[in-house]
Amino acid sequence: MSGDVQAAPVTPAARPAVRRPTLDIGPELAQGVDNLRAHKLRSILTMLGMIFGVAAVIAMLSIGAGAQQQVIAFIEQLGVRNVIVEARESGDNQALQRVRQLSAGLSFADLRTIEATVDGLAAASPRKRLIPSKTLPRAQGDIPAVFGVSAVFQEIGGLTMARGRFFTADEEAAGAAVTVLGQSAATAFFGADDPVGQFVKFNDEWFRVVGVAAPRLAVQGDVGGLPAQDSNNVAYVPISSAIRRLEDAQAYLRDEIDAIYLRLASDDRVAGAGTVVRGLLDATHRSAGDFTVIVPAELLAQQQQTRRLFQFVMVAIASISLLVGGIGIMNIMLASVMERTREIGVRRAVGATRRDVIRQFLVETTIITITGGLAGTVVGIVLSQLVAYLAGWSTVVTVTSVVVACVVSVSVGIVFGLYPAARAARLDPVSALHYE
């Protein structure tokens, strides 16, 4: 029929575009802030759980990291290529006499045996530790210990000089009366004056100061068998000088030397050298148990593993506070759902979906956790610095501790906010509108 009007075919270009929903949380964010501001006190009290939880995580991790870092740095200072043999002397004369029936103690003979047996040995030094009964000038504080060592000890121990020099092999061979003071010993004897070129009297012997060692790390307590010793409050003298000039003639039961320091040529020889040294000394000392072999590389690996375990335990303990904070958030959000039941019904009636309601409550929960996490980070950093100042401990606030604390706090908040949000979304719109 000519009068009929045929509809033009709809081309793909002519079809109306379907609007896809976009993730716009701006309105929910503004509404969430308004709801939290309307109940300021309740919101602040809810955040306190997150604040204290995050602060506890950061503070505990910083204290633990500081302590572990100090120990690890001390072990690294000992030298990862070194093997140290420490004499283990008993303070009881009767027990010492029983040990001497089996072993004569650590000696130069042991050092020569080790040097002849251990492969890849780069340097070795004995050590004789003595405590003078009197000094001149008089030391301000504890009397420094005197370490009789070889000239190569500077290389083995990683000593750097703040002033002057270390004594030479020729001075060691000649038994010269020269000494190198640690930083604390130099201050104890001469205060702010330059000690290089001056003289110190240990017991009845005068020693000329030829150098001052740079400050070194020290830890409180026994580390891996090493006795506690302030490595800055020492005076280094040639081993020959220590034995000839300072050793007490009555100390016949003591070890001839009380430590042996070994430095290996490469890292891969350290573990094997430690095993060989233990076997040699066990045989020559007839299993008397009067020595300890310390391998700093092994101690370092153990401390790093301990540090990781310690961090995990600290996070687990401190996360209990975050868990309590999460429970508080769930409680408050459930109460909020009950208070806003009519509001939820109105939103559903005008077209809001369940997803919109869930998103609204999760946005409010996230605001609480993020704000509490940021505030807790600040509190945790301040708390760790306060502990370091008041207790004199070393604390280290790491980026990892801050990230872990914040991520855990946000995760806890979202997880504990899901149930109240889902409960709000499941409300029947008709019942919600009639809720009083």
C-alpha positions in Angstrom: 0.0 0.0 0.0 1.4 3.3 -1.1 -0.1 5.1 1.9 1.6 3.0 4.5 4.6 4.4 6.1 7.3 1.9 6.7 9.5 2.3 9.7 13.1 3.0 9.0 15.4 0.2 10.0 17.3 0.8 13.2 20.9 0.9 12.6 23.5 0.1 15.3 24.5 3.7 15.3 20.9 4.8 15.9 20.4 2.6 19.0 20.4 4.5 22.3 23.6 4.0 24.2 23.3 1.9 27.4 24.8 3.7 30.4 27.0 1.5 32.4 27.1 2.2 36.1 30.3 3.9 37.2 31.9 3.5 40.6 31.3 7.0 42.0 31.7 6.9 45.8 31.7 10.7 46.1 28.1 10.9 47.4 28.7 8.0 49.8 31.9 9.5 51.0 30.2 12.9 51.7 27.3 11.2 53.4 29.6 9.0 55.5 31.6 12.0 56.7 28.3 13.8 57.6 27.0 10.8 59.6 30.3 10.4 61.5 30.4 14.2 62.3 26.8 13.9 63.5 28.0 11.5 66.2 31.4 12.9 67.0 32.0 11.3 70.4 30.8 7.8 69.2 33.0 8.0 66.2 36.1 9.1 68.2 35.6 6.3 70.7 35.2 3.8 67.9 38.5 5.0 66.3 40.3 4.6 69.6 40.5 0.8 69.1 42.2 1.3 65.8 44.5 4.1 67.1 45.7 2.0 70.0 46.0 -1.1 67.9 48.1 0.5 65.2 50.2 2.4 67.8 50.9 -0.9 69.6 52.0 -2.7 66.4 54.3 0.1 65.4 55.8 0.7 68.9 56.4 -3.0 69.6 57.9 -3.6 66.1 60.1 -0.5 66.4 61.4 -1.6 69.9 62.1 -5.2 68.7 63.7 -4.0 65.4 66.0 -1.6 67.3 67.2 -4.3 69.7 67.7 -6.9 66.9 69.4 -4.3 64.6 71.9 -3.5 67.3 72.7 -7.2 67.9 73.0 -7.8 64.1 75.2 -4.8 63.6 77.4 -6.0 66.5 77.7 -9.5 65.0 78.6 -8.0 61.6 81.2 -5.9 63.4 82.8 -9.2 64.6 83.4 -10.1 60.9 81.4 -12.6 58.8 84.7 -14.1 57.7 86.0 -14.6 61.2 86.0 -17.5 63.6 86.6 -16.7 67.3 87.7 -19.1 70.0 87.0 -17.9 73.5 88.4 -19.5 76.6 85.7 -20.5 79.1 87.4 -20.1 82.5 85.6 -21.1 85.8 85.6 -18.6 88.7 85.8 -21.5 91.1 89.4 -22.6 91.8 88.3 -26.2 92.6 86.4 -26.5 89.4 89.2 -24.9 87.5 91.7 -27.4 88.9 89.5 -30.3 87.8 89.4 -28.9 84.3 93.2 -28.5 84.3 93.6 -32.2 85.0 92.1 -32.7 81.5 93.2 -29.6 79.6 96.0 -27.0 80.0 93.6 -24.4 78.6 93.8 -22.3 75.4 97.4 -21.8 74.4 99.8 -20.7 71.7 100.2 -24.4 70.8 96.5 -24.5 69.9 97.0 -21.4 67.7 99.9 -23.1 65.9 97.9 -26.3 65.4 95.0 -24.3 63.9 97.3 -22.4 61.6 98.8 -25.6 60.4 95.5 -27.4 59.8 92.8 -25.0 58.7 92.8 -24.3 55.0 92.2 -20.8 53.6 93.3 -19.0 56.7 94.2 -15.4 55.9 95.2 -14.1 59.4 95.2 -15.2 63.0 95.8 -13.4 66.3 95.9 -14.5 69.9 94.4 -12.4 72.7 95.4 -12.0 76.3 92.9 -10.0 78.4 94.2 -8.4 81.6 92.6 -6.0 84.1 95.2 -3.6 85.7 94.9 -3.1 89.4 95.9 0.5 89.1 96.5 3.1 86.3 98.1 6.5 86.0 96.4 8.8 85.1 93.5 7.5 87.1 90.7 6.3 85.0 87.4 8.2 85.4 85.0 5.3 85.8 85.8 1.6 85.2 89.4 0.7 84.6 89.9 -0.2 80.9 90.7 -3.8 80.1 94.1 -4.4 78.4 94.0 -6.6 75.3 97.3 -8.1 74.3 96.9 -8.9 70.5 98.9 -9.2 67.4 99.4 -6.4 64.9 97.1 -8.2 62.4 94.2 -7.8 64.9 93.4 -4.4 63.4 92.5 -6.2 60.1 90.8 -9.1 61.7 88.7 -7.0 64.1 88.0 -4.3 61.6 89.4 -1.5 63.7 89.6 1.9 62.3 91.7 4.7 63.8 90.3 8.0 64.9 93.8 9.3 65.7 97.3 8.1 65.3 98.0 4.5 64.2 97.9 0.9 65.3 101.2 -0.7 66.5 103.3 -2.6 64.0 104.6 -6.1 63.7 108.1 -4.9 64.5 106.8 -3.3 67.7 105.1 -6.6 68.5 108.2 -8.6 68.0 110.3 -6.2 70.1 107.7 -6.2 72.9 107.5 -2.5 72.7 105.6 -0.6 75.4 103.0 1.0 73.1 99.2 1.1 73.3 96.2 2.0 71.3 93.3 3.2 73.3 89.6 2.7 72.7 87.4 5.8 72.5 86.0 5.4 76.1 89.5 4.6 77.5 91.0 7.7 75.9 88.3 9.8 77.4 88.6 8.2 80.8 92.4 8.9 80.9 92.7 12.2 79.1 89.3 13.8 78.8 89.1 16.0 75.8 92.9 16.2 75.4 94.7 14.4 72.5 96.2 11.2 74.0 98.5 10.4 71.1 102.1 10.7 72.3 101.2 10.7 76.0 101.9 7.9 78.4 99.7 5.6 80.5 100.8 3.5 83.4 99.2 0.0 83.7 100.2 -1.4 87.1 104.0 -0.6 87.2 104.6 -0.3 83.4 104.5 2.8 81.3 103.0 2.6 77.8 103.2 5.3 75.1 99.9 6.0 73.3 100.3 5.7 69.6 96.7 5.8 68.5 93.0 6.0 69.4 90.5 3.6 67.8 87.2 4.8 66.4 84.0 4.1 68.4 82.7 0.6 68.1 79.3 -1.0 68.8 78.7 -2.7 72.1 75.8 -4.7 73.5 74.7 -5.6 77.0 74.9 -9.3 77.8 76.3 -12.4 76.3 76.0 -12.7 72.5 76.6 -16.2 71.1 79.1 -17.1 73.8 81.0 -13.8 73.7 81.2 -12.3 77.2 79.8 -8.8 77.7 82.5 -6.3 77.2 82.6 -2.6 76.4 84.7 -2.7 73.3 85.4 1.0 73.6 86.8 0.8 77.1 89.9 -1.2 76.2 93.6 -0.6 75.6 95.3 -2.7 72.9 99.0 -3.6 73.4 101.3 -6.1 71.7 100.7 -9.6 72.9 104.3 -10.0 73.8 104.2 -6.8 75.9 101.1 -8.0 77.7 102.6 -11.3 78.7 106.1 -10.0 79.6 105.1 -6.7 81.3 101.6 -7.2 82.8 100.8 -10.8 83.4 100.4 -11.8 87.0 103.0 -14.5 87.9 100.5 -16.1 90.4 97.9 -16.8 87.6 99.4 -20.2 86.8 95.9 -21.9 86.5 94.7 -19.4 83.8 94.8 -20.0 80.1 98.0 -19.0 78.4 95.8 -16.9 76.0 92.1 -16.4 76.4 91.0 -16.0 72.8 92.1 -16.8 69.2 90.8 -14.7 66.3 90.9 -16.2 62.9 90.1 -14.6 59.5 89.3 -16.7 56.5 90.2 -15.8 52.9 86.6 -16.3 51.6 83.1 -16.6 53.0 82.5 -20.1 51.8 85.3 -21.5 54.0 83.9 -20.1 57.3 81.5 -22.8 58.2 84.0 -25.6 57.4 86.7 -23.8 59.4 84.5 -23.5 62.5 83.8 -27.3 62.3 87.5 -28.1 62.0 88.5 -25.8 64.9 85.9 -27.4 67.2 87.1 -30.8 66.3 90.8 -30.0 66.8 90.3 -28.3 70.2 87.9 -31.0 71.4 90.7 -33.6 70.7 93.6 -31.6 72.2 91.5 -30.4 75.2 90.1 -33.9 75.8 86.5 -32.6 75.7 87.1 -30.5 78.8 84.5 -27.9 77.6 86.9 -25.0 78.5 86.4 -23.1 75.2 83.7 -21.8 72.9 83.9 -21.5 69.2 82.0 -18.5 67.8 81.2 -18.2 64.1 79.7 -14.7 63.5 78.3 -15.8 60.1 76.2 -18.5 61.8 75.2 -16.1 64.6 74.1 -13.6 61.9 71.9 -16.1 60.2 70.3 -17.2 63.5 69.7 -13.6 64.5 68.1 -12.7 61.2 65.8 -15.8 61.5 65.0 -14.8 65.1 64.2 -11.3 64.0 61.7 -12.5 61.5 60.1 -14.8 64.0 60.1 -12.0 66.6 58.4 -9.6 64.2 55.7 -12.2 63.4 55.0 -12.8 67.1 54.9 -9.1 67.9 52.4 -8.4 65.1 50.3 -11.3 66.2 50.2 -10.0 69.8 49.6 -6.4 68.9 46.9 -7.4 66.4 44.8 -8.5 69.3 44.2 -4.7 70.0 43.2 -4.3 66.4 40.8 -7.3 66.7 39.2 -5.6 69.7 38.9 -2.4 67.7 37.3 -4.3 64.9 34.7 -5.8 67.3 34.0 -2.2 68.5 33.5 -1.1 64.9 31.0 -4.0 64.3 29.1 -3.1 67.4 28.8 0.6 66.5 27.9 -0.1 62.9 25.1 -2.6 64.0 23.7 0.1 66.2 23.9 2.6 63.4 22.0 0.2 61.1 19.2 0.0 63.8 19.1 3.8 64.1 19.0 4.4 60.3 16.5 1.7 59.4 14.0 4.2 58.1 16.7 6.0 56.1 17.7 2.7 54.5 14.1 2.0 53.6 13.7 5.4 52.0 16.9 4.9 50.0 15.7 1.5 48.8 12.3 2.9 47.9 13.8 5.6 45.6 15.9 3.1 43.8 19.0 2.3 45.8 20.3 -1.2 45.3 21.6 -3.6 48.0 25.1 -2.9 46.6 24.6 0.8 47.2 23.6 0.2 50.8 26.6 -2.1 51.4 28.9 0.4 49.8 27.6 3.2 52.0 28.3 1.4 55.2 31.7 0.1 54.0 32.7 3.6 53.1 31.9 4.8 56.7 33.8 1.8 58.1 36.8 2.6 55.9 36.8 6.3 56.9 37.0 5.2 60.6 39.8 2.7 60.0 41.9 4.9 57.8 41.6 7.9 60.1 42.3 5.7 63.1 45.2 4.1 61.3 46.8 7.4 60.4 46.3 8.7 63.9 47.7 5.5 65.4 50.8 5.7 63.1 51.6 9.1 64.6 50.9 7.9 68.1 53.1 4.8 67.5 56.0 6.8 66.2 55.8 9.2 69.1 55.5 6.4 71.6 58.6 4.6 70.2 60.6 7.8 70.4 59.4 8.3 73.9 60.5 4.8 74.9 63.9 5.4 73.3 64.3 8.6 75.2 63.1 7.4 78.6 64.5 3.9 78.7 67.7 4.6 76.6 66.7 1.8 74.2 67.4 1.8 70.5 64.2 1.9 68.4 63.8 1.8 64.7 60.5 2.7 63.0 60.5 0.9 59.7 58.3 1.5 56.6 57.3 -2.2 56.9 55.9 -1.8 60.4 53.9 1.3 59.3 52.5 -0.5 56.2 51.7 -3.7 58.1 49.9 -1.8 60.8 47.8 0.3 58.5 47.0 -2.6 56.1 45.9 -4.8 59.0 43.8 -2.1 60.6 42.0 -1.3 57.3 41.5 -5.0 56.6 40.1 -5.6 60.1 37.8 -2.7 59.8 36.4 -3.8 56.4 36.0 -7.4 57.5 34.1 -6.4 60.7 32.1 -3.9 58.7 30.9 -6.4 56.1 28.3 -8.0 58.4 26.5 -4.8 59.5 26.6 -3.6 55.8 25.1 -6.9 54.6 22.5 -6.8 57.3 21.5 -3.3 56.3 21.2 -4.3 52.7 18.9 -7.3 53.5 16.3 -5.0 55.2 12.9 -5.2 53.6 12.2 -1.7 52.2 8.4 -1.8 53.2 9.2 -2.9 56.7 12.0 -0.4 57.0 9.7 2.5 56.0 7.3 1.6 58.8 10.1 1.1 61.4 9.8 3.4 64.4 
